């Protein structure tokens, strides 16, 4: 196995995942890119993380239930 392959992040996939298309104002997307670059992750990762945190803040019981079922 090559070094690149061993450090690659796992892809999100499967039947329990839904793909979405989202449009952002240019300044918001630029900030998402800056955050992603500083964390060395993709913009998609930053957006997923933000969405998961938002859901957890709005509906704490739902977040704890989905974390348990996903583990």
mmCIF file as gemmi writes it, N, C-alpha and C atoms, coordinates in Angstrom:
data_model
loop_
_atom_site.group_PDB
_atom_site.id
_atom_site.type_symbol
_atom_site.label_atom_id
_atom_site.label_alt_id
_atom_site.label_comp_id
_atom_site.label_asym_id
_atom_site.label_entity_id
_atom_site.label_seq_id
_atom_site.pdbx_PDB_ins_code
_atom_site.Cartn_x
_atom_site.Cartn_y
_atom_site.Cartn_z
_atom_site.occupancy
_atom_site.B_iso_or_equiv
_atom_site.pdbx_formal_charge
_atom_site.auth_seq_id
_atom_site.auth_asym_id
_atom_site.pdbx_PDB_model_num
ATOM 1 N N . UNK Axp A 1 ? 0.848 -1.184 0 1 0 ? 1 A 1
ATOM 2 C CA . UNK Axp A 1 ? 0 0 0 1 0 ? 1 A 1
ATOM 3 C C . UNK Axp A 1 ? 0.887 1.239 0 1 0 ? 1 A 1
ATOM 4 N N . UNK Axp A 2 ? 0.607 2.219 -0.861 1 0 ? 2 A 1
ATOM 5 C CA . UNK Axp A 2 ? 1.425 3.417 -0.944 1 0 ? 2 A 1
ATOM 6 C C . UNK Axp A 2 ? 1.155 4.347 0.236 1 0 ? 2 A 1
ATOM 7 N N . UNK Axp A 3 ? 2.094 5.232 0.46 1 0 ? 3 A 1
ATOM 8 C CA . UNK Axp A 3 ? 1.948 6.199 1.56 1 0 ? 3 A 1
ATOM 9 C C . UNK Axp A 3 ? 0.7 7.051 1.359 1 0 ? 3 A 1
ATOM 10 N N . UNK Axp A 4 ? 0.449 7.516 0.151 1 0 ? 4 A 1
ATOM 11 C CA . UNK Axp A 4 ? -0.739 8.328 -0.098 1 0 ? 4 A 1
ATOM 12 C C . UNK Axp A 4 ? -2.012 7.575 0.254 1 0 ? 4 A 1
ATOM 13 N N . UNK Axp A 5 ? -2.067 6.339 -0.134 1 0 ? 5 A 1
ATOM 14 C CA . UNK Axp A 5 ? -3.251 5.527 0.143 1 0 ? 5 A 1
ATOM 15 C C . UNK Axp A 5 ? -3.467 5.358 1.642 1 0 ? 5 A 1
ATOM 16 N N . UNK Axp A 6 ? -2.381 5.201 2.408 1 0 ? 6 A 1
ATOM 17 C CA . UNK Axp A 6 ? -2.515 4.941 3.838 1 0 ? 6 A 1
ATOM 18 C C . UNK Axp A 6 ? -2.954 6.164 4.624 1 0 ? 6 A 1
ATOM 19 N N . UNK Axp A 7 ? -2.712 7.385 4.09 1 0 ? 7 A 1
ATOM 20 C CA . UNK Axp A 7 ? -3.112 8.572 4.84 1 0 ? 7 A 1
ATOM 21 C C . UNK Axp A 7 ? -4.386 9.211 4.286 1 0 ? 7 A 1
ATOM 22 N N . UNK Axp A 8 ? -4.943 8.628 3.236 1 0 ? 8 A 1
ATOM 23 C CA . UNK Axp A 8 ? -6.15 9.185 2.638 1 0 ? 8 A 1
ATOM 24 C C . UNK Axp A 8 ? -7.312 9.116 3.621 1 0 ? 8 A 1
ATOM 25 N N . UNK Axp A 9 ? -8.119 10.158 3.601 1 0 ? 9 A 1
ATOM 26 C CA . UNK Axp A 9 ? -9.293 10.189 4.464 1 0 ? 9 A 1
ATOM 27 C C . UNK Axp A 9 ? -10.356 9.247 3.915 1 0 ? 9 A 1
ATOM 28 N N . UNK Axp A 10 ? -11.108 8.585 4.789 1 0 ? 10 A 1
ATOM 29 C CA . UNK Axp A 10 ? -12.169 7.708 4.293 1 0 ? 10 A 1
ATOM 30 C C . UNK Axp A 10 ? -13.247 8.512 3.582 1 0 ? 10 A 1
ATOM 31 N N . UNK Axp A 11 ? -13.789 7.944 2.557 1 0 ? 11 A 1
ATOM 32 C CA . UNK Axp A 11 ? -14.881 8.605 1.83 1 0 ? 11 A 1
ATOM 33 C C . UNK Axp A 11 ? -16.203 8.337 2.529 1 0 ? 11 A 1
ATOM 34 N N . UNK Axp A 12 ? -17.072 9.313 2.428 1 0 ? 12 A 1
ATOM 35 C CA . UNK Axp A 12 ? -18.404 9.136 2.989 1 0 ? 12 A 1
ATOM 36 C C . UNK Axp A 12 ? -19.251 8.518 1.892 1 0 ? 12 A 1
ATOM 37 N N . UNK Axp A 13 ? -19.943 7.466 2.213 1 0 ? 13 A 1
ATOM 38 C CA . UNK Axp A 13 ? -20.76 6.807 1.207 1 0 ? 13 A 1
ATOM 39 C C . UNK Axp A 13 ? -21.7 5.833 1.859 1 0 ? 13 A 1
ATOM 40 N N . UNK Axp A 14 ? -22.449 5.163 1.06 1 0 ? 14 A 1
ATOM 41 C CA . UNK Axp A 14 ? -23.385 4.185 1.578 1 0 ? 14 A 1
ATOM 42 C C . UNK Axp A 14 ? -24.809 4.663 1.427 1 0 ? 14 A 1
ATOM 43 N N . UNK Axp A 15 ? -25.723 3.803 1.787 1 0 ? 15 A 1
ATOM 44 C CA . UNK Axp A 15 ? -27.137 4.11 1.606 1 0 ? 15 A 1
ATOM 45 C C . UNK Axp A 15 ? -27.676 5.072 2.657 1 0 ? 15 A 1
ATOM 46 N N . UNK Axp A 16 ? -26.931 5.287 3.745 1 0 ? 16 A 1
ATOM 47 C CA . UNK Axp A 16 ? -27.41 6.169 4.802 1 0 ? 16 A 1
ATOM 48 C C . UNK Axp A 16 ? -26.935 7.612 4.622 1 0 ? 16 A 1
ATOM 49 N N . UNK Axp A 17 ? -26.392 7.955 3.454 1 0 ? 17 A 1
ATOM 50 C CA . UNK Axp A 17 ? -25.88 9.289 3.19 1 0 ? 17 A 1
ATOM 51 C C . UNK Axp A 17 ? -26.646 9.888 2.023 1 0 ? 17 A 1
ATOM 52 N N . UNK Axp A 18 ? -26.995 11.169 2.146 1 0 ? 18 A 1
ATOM 53 C CA . UNK Axp A 18 ? -27.678 11.882 1.078 1 0 ? 18 A 1
ATOM 54 C C . UNK Axp A 18 ? -26.781 12.999 0.579 1 0 ? 18 A 1
ATOM 55 N N . UNK Axp A 19 ? -26.61 13.081 -0.714 1 0 ? 19 A 1
ATOM 56 C CA . UNK Axp A 19 ? -25.794 14.139 -1.313 1 0 ? 19 A 1
ATOM 57 C C . UNK Axp A 19 ? -26.668 15.374 -1.502 1 0 ? 19 A 1
ATOM 58 N N . UNK Axp A 20 ? -26.104 16.557 -1.225 1 0 ? 20 A 1
ATOM 59 C CA . UNK Axp A 20 ? -26.829 17.814 -1.388 1 0 ? 20 A 1
ATOM 60 C C . UNK Axp A 20 ? -25.951 18.814 -2.137 1 0 ? 20 A 1
ATOM 61 N N . UNK Axp A 21 ? -26.593 19.684 -2.858 1 0 ? 21 A 1
ATOM 62 C CA . UNK Axp A 21 ? -25.895 20.757 -3.547 1 0 ? 21 A 1
ATOM 63 C C . UNK Axp A 21 ? -26.3 22.065 -2.882 1 0 ? 21 A 1
ATOM 64 N N . UNK Axp A 22 ? -25.315 22.872 -2.513 1 0 ? 22 A 1
ATOM 65 C CA . UNK Axp A 22 ? -25.583 24.109 -1.786 1 0 ? 22 A 1
ATOM 66 C C . UNK Axp A 22 ? -24.834 25.25 -2.453 1 0 ? 22 A 1
ATOM 67 N N . UNK Axp A 23 ? -25.477 26.406 -2.562 1 0 ? 23 A 1
ATOM 68 C CA . UNK Axp A 23 ? -24.826 27.598 -3.096 1 0 ? 23 A 1
ATOM 69 C C . UNK Axp A 23 ? -24.546 28.564 -1.951 1 0 ? 23 A 1
ATOM 70 N N . UNK Axp A 24 ? -23.365 29.187 -1.974 1 0 ? 24 A 1
ATOM 71 C CA . UNK Axp A 24 ? -22.966 30.138 -0.944 1 0 ? 24 A 1
ATOM 72 C C . UNK Axp A 24 ? -22.63 31.471 -1.585 1 0 ? 24 A 1
ATOM 73 N N . UNK Axp A 25 ? -22.849 32.566 -0.853 1 0 ? 25 A 1
ATOM 74 C CA . UNK Axp A 25 ? -22.324 33.848 -1.332 1 0 ? 25 A 1
ATOM 75 C C . UNK Axp A 25 ? -20.797 33.743 -1.442 1 0 ? 25 A 1
ATOM 76 N N . UNK Axp A 26 ? -20.207 34.486 -2.36 1 0 ? 26 A 1
ATOM 77 C CA . UNK Axp A 26 ? -18.767 34.388 -2.622 1 0 ? 26 A 1
ATOM 78 C C . UNK Axp A 26 ? -17.926 34.602 -1.363 1 0 ? 26 A 1
ATOM 79 N N . UNK Axp A 27 ? -18.287 35.567 -0.525 1 0 ? 27 A 1
ATOM 80 C CA . UNK Axp A 27 ? -17.48 35.838 0.668 1 0 ? 27 A 1
ATOM 81 C C . UNK Axp A 27 ? -17.56 34.7 1.682 1 0 ? 27 A 1
ATOM 82 N N . UNK Axp A 28 ? -18.715 34.064 1.788 1 0 ? 28 A 1
ATOM 83 C CA . UNK Axp A 28 ? -18.872 32.932 2.709 1 0 ? 28 A 1
ATOM 84 C C . UNK Axp A 28 ? -18.056 31.744 2.199 1 0 ? 28 A 1
ATOM 85 N N . UNK Axp A 29 ? -18.123 31.482 0.892 1 0 ? 29 A 1
ATOM 86 C CA . UNK Axp A 29 ? -17.365 30.36 0.338 1 0 ? 29 A 1
ATOM 87 C C . UNK Axp A 29 ? -15.86 30.589 0.482 1 0 ? 29 A 1
ATOM 88 N N . UNK Axp A 30 ? -15.418 31.825 0.297 1 0 ? 30 A 1
ATOM 89 C CA . UNK Axp A 30 ? -13.999 32.136 0.467 1 0 ? 30 A 1
ATOM 90 C C . UNK Axp A 30 ? -13.56 31.844 1.901 1 0 ? 30 A 1
ATOM 91 N N . UNK Axp A 31 ? -14.396 32.162 2.855 1 0 ? 31 A 1
ATOM 92 C CA . UNK Axp A 31 ? -14.065 31.876 4.256 1 0 ? 31 A 1
ATOM 93 C C . UNK Axp A 31 ? -14.061 30.374 4.52 1 0 ? 31 A 1
ATOM 94 N N . UNK Axp A 32 ? -15.008 29.641 3.928 1 0 ? 32 A 1
ATOM 95 C CA . UNK Axp A 32 ? -15.011 28.18 4.06 1 0 ? 32 A 1
ATOM 96 C C . UNK Axp A 32 ? -13.72 27.584 3.483 1 0 ? 32 A 1
ATOM 97 N N . UNK Axp A 33 ? -13.283 28.105 2.351 1 0 ? 33 A 1
ATOM 98 C CA . UNK Axp A 33 ? -12.031 27.632 1.756 1 0 ? 33 A 1
ATOM 99 C C . UNK Axp A 33 ? -10.839 27.94 2.666 1 0 ? 33 A 1
ATOM 100 N N . UNK Axp A 34 ? -10.82 29.123 3.277 1 0 ? 34 A 1
ATOM 101 C CA . UNK Axp A 34 ? -9.734 29.494 4.174 1 0 ? 34 A 1
ATOM 102 C C . UNK Axp A 34 ? -9.691 28.562 5.377 1 0 ? 34 A 1
ATOM 103 N N . UNK Axp A 35 ? -10.863 28.286 5.949 1 0 ? 35 A 1
ATOM 104 C CA . UNK Axp A 35 ? -10.956 27.384 7.105 1 0 ? 35 A 1
ATOM 105 C C . UNK Axp A 35 ? -10.48 25.987 6.707 1 0 ? 35 A 1
ATOM 106 N N . UNK Axp A 36 ? -10.963 25.507 5.566 1 0 ? 36 A 1
ATOM 107 C CA . UNK Axp A 36 ? -10.584 24.16 5.099 1 0 ? 36 A 1
ATOM 108 C C . UNK Axp A 36 ? -9.081 24.064 4.888 1 0 ? 36 A 1
ATOM 109 N N . UNK Axp A 37 ? -8.498 25.06 4.275 1 0 ? 37 A 1
ATOM 110 C CA . UNK Axp A 37 ? -7.057 25.059 4.035 1 0 ? 37 A 1
ATOM 111 C C . UNK Axp A 37 ? -6.287 25.053 5.349 1 0 ? 37 A 1
ATOM 112 N N . UNK Axp A 38 ? -6.733 25.861 6.298 1 0 ? 38 A 1
ATOM 113 C CA . UNK Axp A 38 ? -6.013 25.928 7.581 1 0 ? 38 A 1
ATOM 114 C C . UNK Axp A 38 ? -6.112 24.622 8.365 1 0 ? 38 A 1
ATOM 115 N N . UNK Axp A 39 ? -7.218 23.896 8.192 1 0 ? 39 A 1
ATOM 116 C CA . UNK Axp A 39 ? -7.399 22.613 8.881 1 0 ? 39 A 1
ATOM 117 C C . UNK Axp A 39 ? -6.916 21.426 8.055 1 0 ? 39 A 1
ATOM 118 N N . UNK Axp A 40 ? -6.527 21.703 6.799 1 0 ? 40 A 1
ATOM 119 C CA . UNK Axp A 40 ? -6.079 20.657 5.873 1 0 ? 40 A 1
ATOM 120 C C . UNK Axp A 40 ? -7.167 19.604 5.637 1 0 ? 40 A 1
ATOM 121 N N . UNK Axp A 41 ? -8.375 20.099 5.404 1 0 ? 41 A 1
ATOM 122 C CA . UNK Axp A 41 ? -9.517 19.254 5.084 1 0 ? 41 A 1
ATOM 123 C C . UNK Axp A 41 ? -10.236 19.871 3.884 1 0 ? 41 A 1
ATOM 124 N N . UNK Axp A 42 ? -11.265 19.205 3.396 1 0 ? 42 A 1
ATOM 125 C CA . UNK Axp A 42 ? -12.03 19.737 2.269 1 0 ? 42 A 1
ATOM 126 C C . UNK Axp A 42 ? -13.099 20.721 2.753 1 0 ? 42 A 1
ATOM 127 N N . UNK Axp A 43 ? -13.58 21.539 1.816 1 0 ? 43 A 1
ATOM 128 C CA . UNK Axp A 43 ? -14.695 22.44 2.131 1 0 ? 43 A 1
ATOM 129 C C . UNK Axp A 43 ? -15.906 21.602 2.529 1 0 ? 43 A 1
ATOM 130 N N . UNK Axp A 44 ? -16.114 20.473 1.874 1 0 ? 44 A 1
ATOM 131 C CA . UNK Axp A 44 ? -17.241 19.593 2.217 1 0 ? 44 A 1
ATOM 132 C C . UNK Axp A 44 ? -17.16 19.155 3.671 1 0 ? 44 A 1
ATOM 133 N N . UNK Axp A 45 ? -15.959 18.831 4.141 1 0 ? 45 A 1
ATOM 134 C CA . UNK Axp A 45 ? -15.786 18.41 5.538 1 0 ? 45 A 1
ATOM 135 C C . UNK Axp A 45 ? -16.193 19.542 6.47 1 0 ? 45 A 1
ATOM 136 N N . UNK Axp A 46 ? -15.765 20.773 6.157 1 0 ? 46 A 1
ATOM 137 C CA . UNK Axp A 46 ? -16.1 21.926 7.001 1 0 ? 46 A 1
ATOM 138 C C . UNK Axp A 46 ? -17.612 22.123 7.045 1 0 ? 46 A 1
ATOM 139 N N . UNK Axp A 47 ? -18.271 22.013 5.9 1 0 ? 47 A 1
ATOM 140 C CA . UNK Axp A 47 ? -19.717 22.204 5.835 1 0 ? 47 A 1
ATOM 141 C C . UNK Axp A 47 ? -20.437 21.097 6.605 1 0 ? 47 A 1
ATOM 142 N N . UNK Axp A 48 ? -20.001 19.835 6.453 1 0 ? 48 A 1
ATOM 143 C CA . UNK Axp A 48 ? -20.625 18.74 7.213 1 0 ? 48 A 1
ATOM 144 C C . UNK Axp A 48 ? -20.461 18.948 8.709 1 0 ? 48 A 1
ATOM 145 N N . UNK Axp A 49 ? -19.26 19.325 9.134 1 0 ? 49 A 1
ATOM 146 C CA . UNK Axp A 49 ? -18.989 19.567 10.548 1 0 ? 49 A 1
ATOM 147 C C . UNK Axp A 49 ? -19.897 20.68 11.088 1 0 ? 49 A 1
ATOM 148 N N . UNK Axp A 50 ? -20.023 21.759 10.323 1 0 ? 50 A 1
ATOM 149 C CA . UNK Axp A 50 ? -20.88 22.875 10.736 1 0 ? 50 A 1
ATOM 150 C C . UNK Axp A 50 ? -22.339 22.441 10.833 1 0 ? 50 A 1
ATOM 151 N N . UNK Axp A 51 ? -22.798 21.663 9.855 1 0 ? 51 A 1
ATOM 152 C CA . UNK Axp A 51 ? -24.185 21.193 9.869 1 0 ? 51 A 1
ATOM 153 C C . UNK Axp A 51 ? -24.444 20.269 11.057 1 0 ? 51 A 1
ATOM 154 N N . UNK Axp A 52 ? -23.499 19.365 11.332 1 0 ? 52 A 1
ATOM 155 C CA . UNK Axp A 52 ? -23.661 18.45 12.472 1 0 ? 52 A 1
ATOM 156 C C . UNK Axp A 52 ? -23.704 19.221 13.785 1 0 ? 52 A 1
ATOM 157 N N . UNK Axp A 53 ? -22.852 20.228 13.921 1 0 ? 53 A 1
ATOM 158 C CA . UNK Axp A 53 ? -22.863 21.045 15.144 1 0 ? 53 A 1
ATOM 159 C C . UNK Axp A 53 ? -24.158 21.823 15.275 1 0 ? 53 A 1
ATOM 160 N N . UNK Axp A 54 ? -24.661 22.361 14.172 1 0 ? 54 A 1
ATOM 161 C CA . UNK Axp A 54 ? -25.923 23.111 14.191 1 0 ? 54 A 1
ATOM 162 C C . UNK Axp A 54 ? -27.071 22.204 14.641 1 0 ? 54 A 1
ATOM 163 N N . UNK Axp A 55 ? -27.144 21.022 14.069 1 0 ? 55 A 1
ATOM 164 C CA . UNK Axp A 55 ? -28.198 20.077 14.442 1 0 ? 55 A 1
ATOM 165 C C . UNK Axp A 55 ? -28.072 19.712 15.919 1 0 ? 55 A 1
ATOM 166 N N . UNK Axp A 56 ? -26.864 19.461 16.385 1 0 ? 56 A 1
ATOM 167 C CA . UNK Axp A 56 ? -26.654 19.106 17.794 1 0 ? 56 A 1
ATOM 168 C C . UNK Axp A 56 ? -27.08 20.245 18.716 1 0 ? 56 A 1
ATOM 169 N N . UNK Axp A 57 ? -26.805 21.485 18.309 1 0 ? 57 A 1
ATOM 170 C CA . UNK Axp A 57 ? -27.212 22.639 19.127 1 0 ? 57 A 1
ATOM 171 C C . UNK Axp A 57 ? -28.723 22.828 19.136 1 0 ? 57 A 1
ATOM 172 N N . UNK Axp A 58 ? -29.362 22.589 18.006 1 0 ? 58 A 1
ATOM 173 C CA . UNK Axp A 58 ? -30.806 22.804 17.896 1 0 ? 58 A 1
ATOM 174 C C . UNK Axp A 58 ? -31.62 21.662 18.482 1 0 ? 58 A 1
ATOM 175 N N . UNK Axp A 59 ? -31.15 20.44 18.283 1 0 ? 59 A 1
ATOM 176 C CA . UNK Axp A 59 ? -31.869 19.254 18.719 1 0 ? 59 A 1
ATOM 177 C C . UNK Axp A 59 ? -30.906 18.275 19.381 1 0 ? 59 A 1
ATOM 178 N N . UNK Axp A 60 ? -30.489 18.553 20.614 1 0 ? 60 A 1
ATOM 179 C CA . UNK Axp A 60 ? -29.468 17.719 21.275 1 0 ? 60 A 1
ATOM 180 C C . UNK Axp A 60 ? -29.836 16.236 21.354 1 0 ? 60 A 1
ATOM 181 N N . UNK Axp A 61 ? -31.092 15.909 21.571 1 0 ? 61 A 1
ATOM 182 C CA . UNK Axp A 61 ? -31.479 14.498 21.676 1 0 ? 61 A 1
ATOM 183 C C . UNK Axp A 61 ? -31.319 13.782 20.342 1 0 ? 61 A 1
ATOM 184 N N . UNK Axp A 62 ? -31.649 14.452 19.251 1 0 ? 62 A 1
ATOM 185 C CA . UNK Axp A 62 ? -31.487 13.857 17.924 1 0 ? 62 A 1
ATOM 186 C C . UNK Axp A 62 ? -30.007 13.587 17.636 1 0 ? 62 A 1
ATOM 187 N N . UNK Axp A 63 ? -29.145 14.52 17.999 1 0 ? 63 A 1
ATOM 188 C CA . UNK Axp A 63 ? -27.714 14.37 17.745 1 0 ? 63 A 1
ATOM 189 C C . UNK Axp A 63 ? -27.148 13.188 18.524 1 0 ? 63 A 1
ATOM 190 N N . UNK Axp A 64 ? -27.547 13.035 19.787 1 0 ? 64 A 1
ATOM 191 C CA . UNK Axp A 64 ? -27.004 11.923 20.574 1 0 ? 64 A 1
ATOM 192 C C . UNK Axp A 64 ? -27.541 10.587 20.079 1 0 ? 64 A 1
ATOM 193 N N . UNK Axp A 65 ? -28.762 10.556 19.59 1 0 ? 65 A 1
ATOM 194 C CA . UNK Axp A 65 ? -29.334 9.33 19.038 1 0 ? 65 A 1
ATOM 195 C C . UNK Axp A 65 ? -28.637 8.94 17.748 1 0 ? 65 A 1
ATOM 196 N N . UNK Axp A 66 ? -28.392 9.904 16.846 1 0 ? 66 A 1
ATOM 197 C CA . UNK Axp A 66 ? -27.766 9.575 15.556 1 0 ? 66 A 1
ATOM 198 C C . UNK Axp A 66 ? -26.31 9.178 15.755 1 0 ? 66 A 1
ATOM 199 N N . UNK Axp A 67 ? -25.616 9.758 16.716 1 0 ? 67 A 1
ATOM 200 C CA . UNK Axp A 67 ? -24.228 9.354 16.987 1 0 ? 67 A 1
ATOM 201 C C . UNK Axp A 67 ? -24.187 7.906 17.464 1 0 ? 67 A 1
ATOM 202 N N . UNK Axp A 68 ? -25.125 7.538 18.339 1 0 ? 68 A 1
ATOM 203 C CA . UNK Axp A 68 ? -25.14 6.167 18.849 1 0 ? 68 A 1
ATOM 204 C C . UNK Axp A 68 ? -25.463 5.177 17.744 1 0 ? 68 A 1
ATOM 205 N N . UNK Axp A 69 ? -26.399 5.503 16.869 1 0 ? 69 A 1
ATOM 206 C CA . UNK Axp A 69 ? -26.782 4.557 15.82 1 0 ? 69 A 1
ATOM 207 C C . UNK Axp A 69 ? -25.699 4.446 14.754 1 0 ? 69 A 1
ATOM 208 N N . UNK Axp A 70 ? -24.876 5.497 14.6 1 0 ? 70 A 1
ATOM 209 C CA . UNK Axp A 70 ? -23.82 5.475 13.597 1 0 ? 70 A 1
ATOM 210 C C . UNK Axp A 70 ? -22.565 4.785 14.05 1 0 ? 70 A 1
ATOM 211 N N . UNK Axp A 71 ? -22.435 4.492 15.332 1 0 ? 71 A 1
ATOM 212 C CA . UNK Axp A 71 ? -21.209 3.852 15.837 1 0 ? 71 A 1
ATOM 213 C C . UNK Axp A 71 ? -21.286 2.37 15.782 1 0 ? 71 A 1
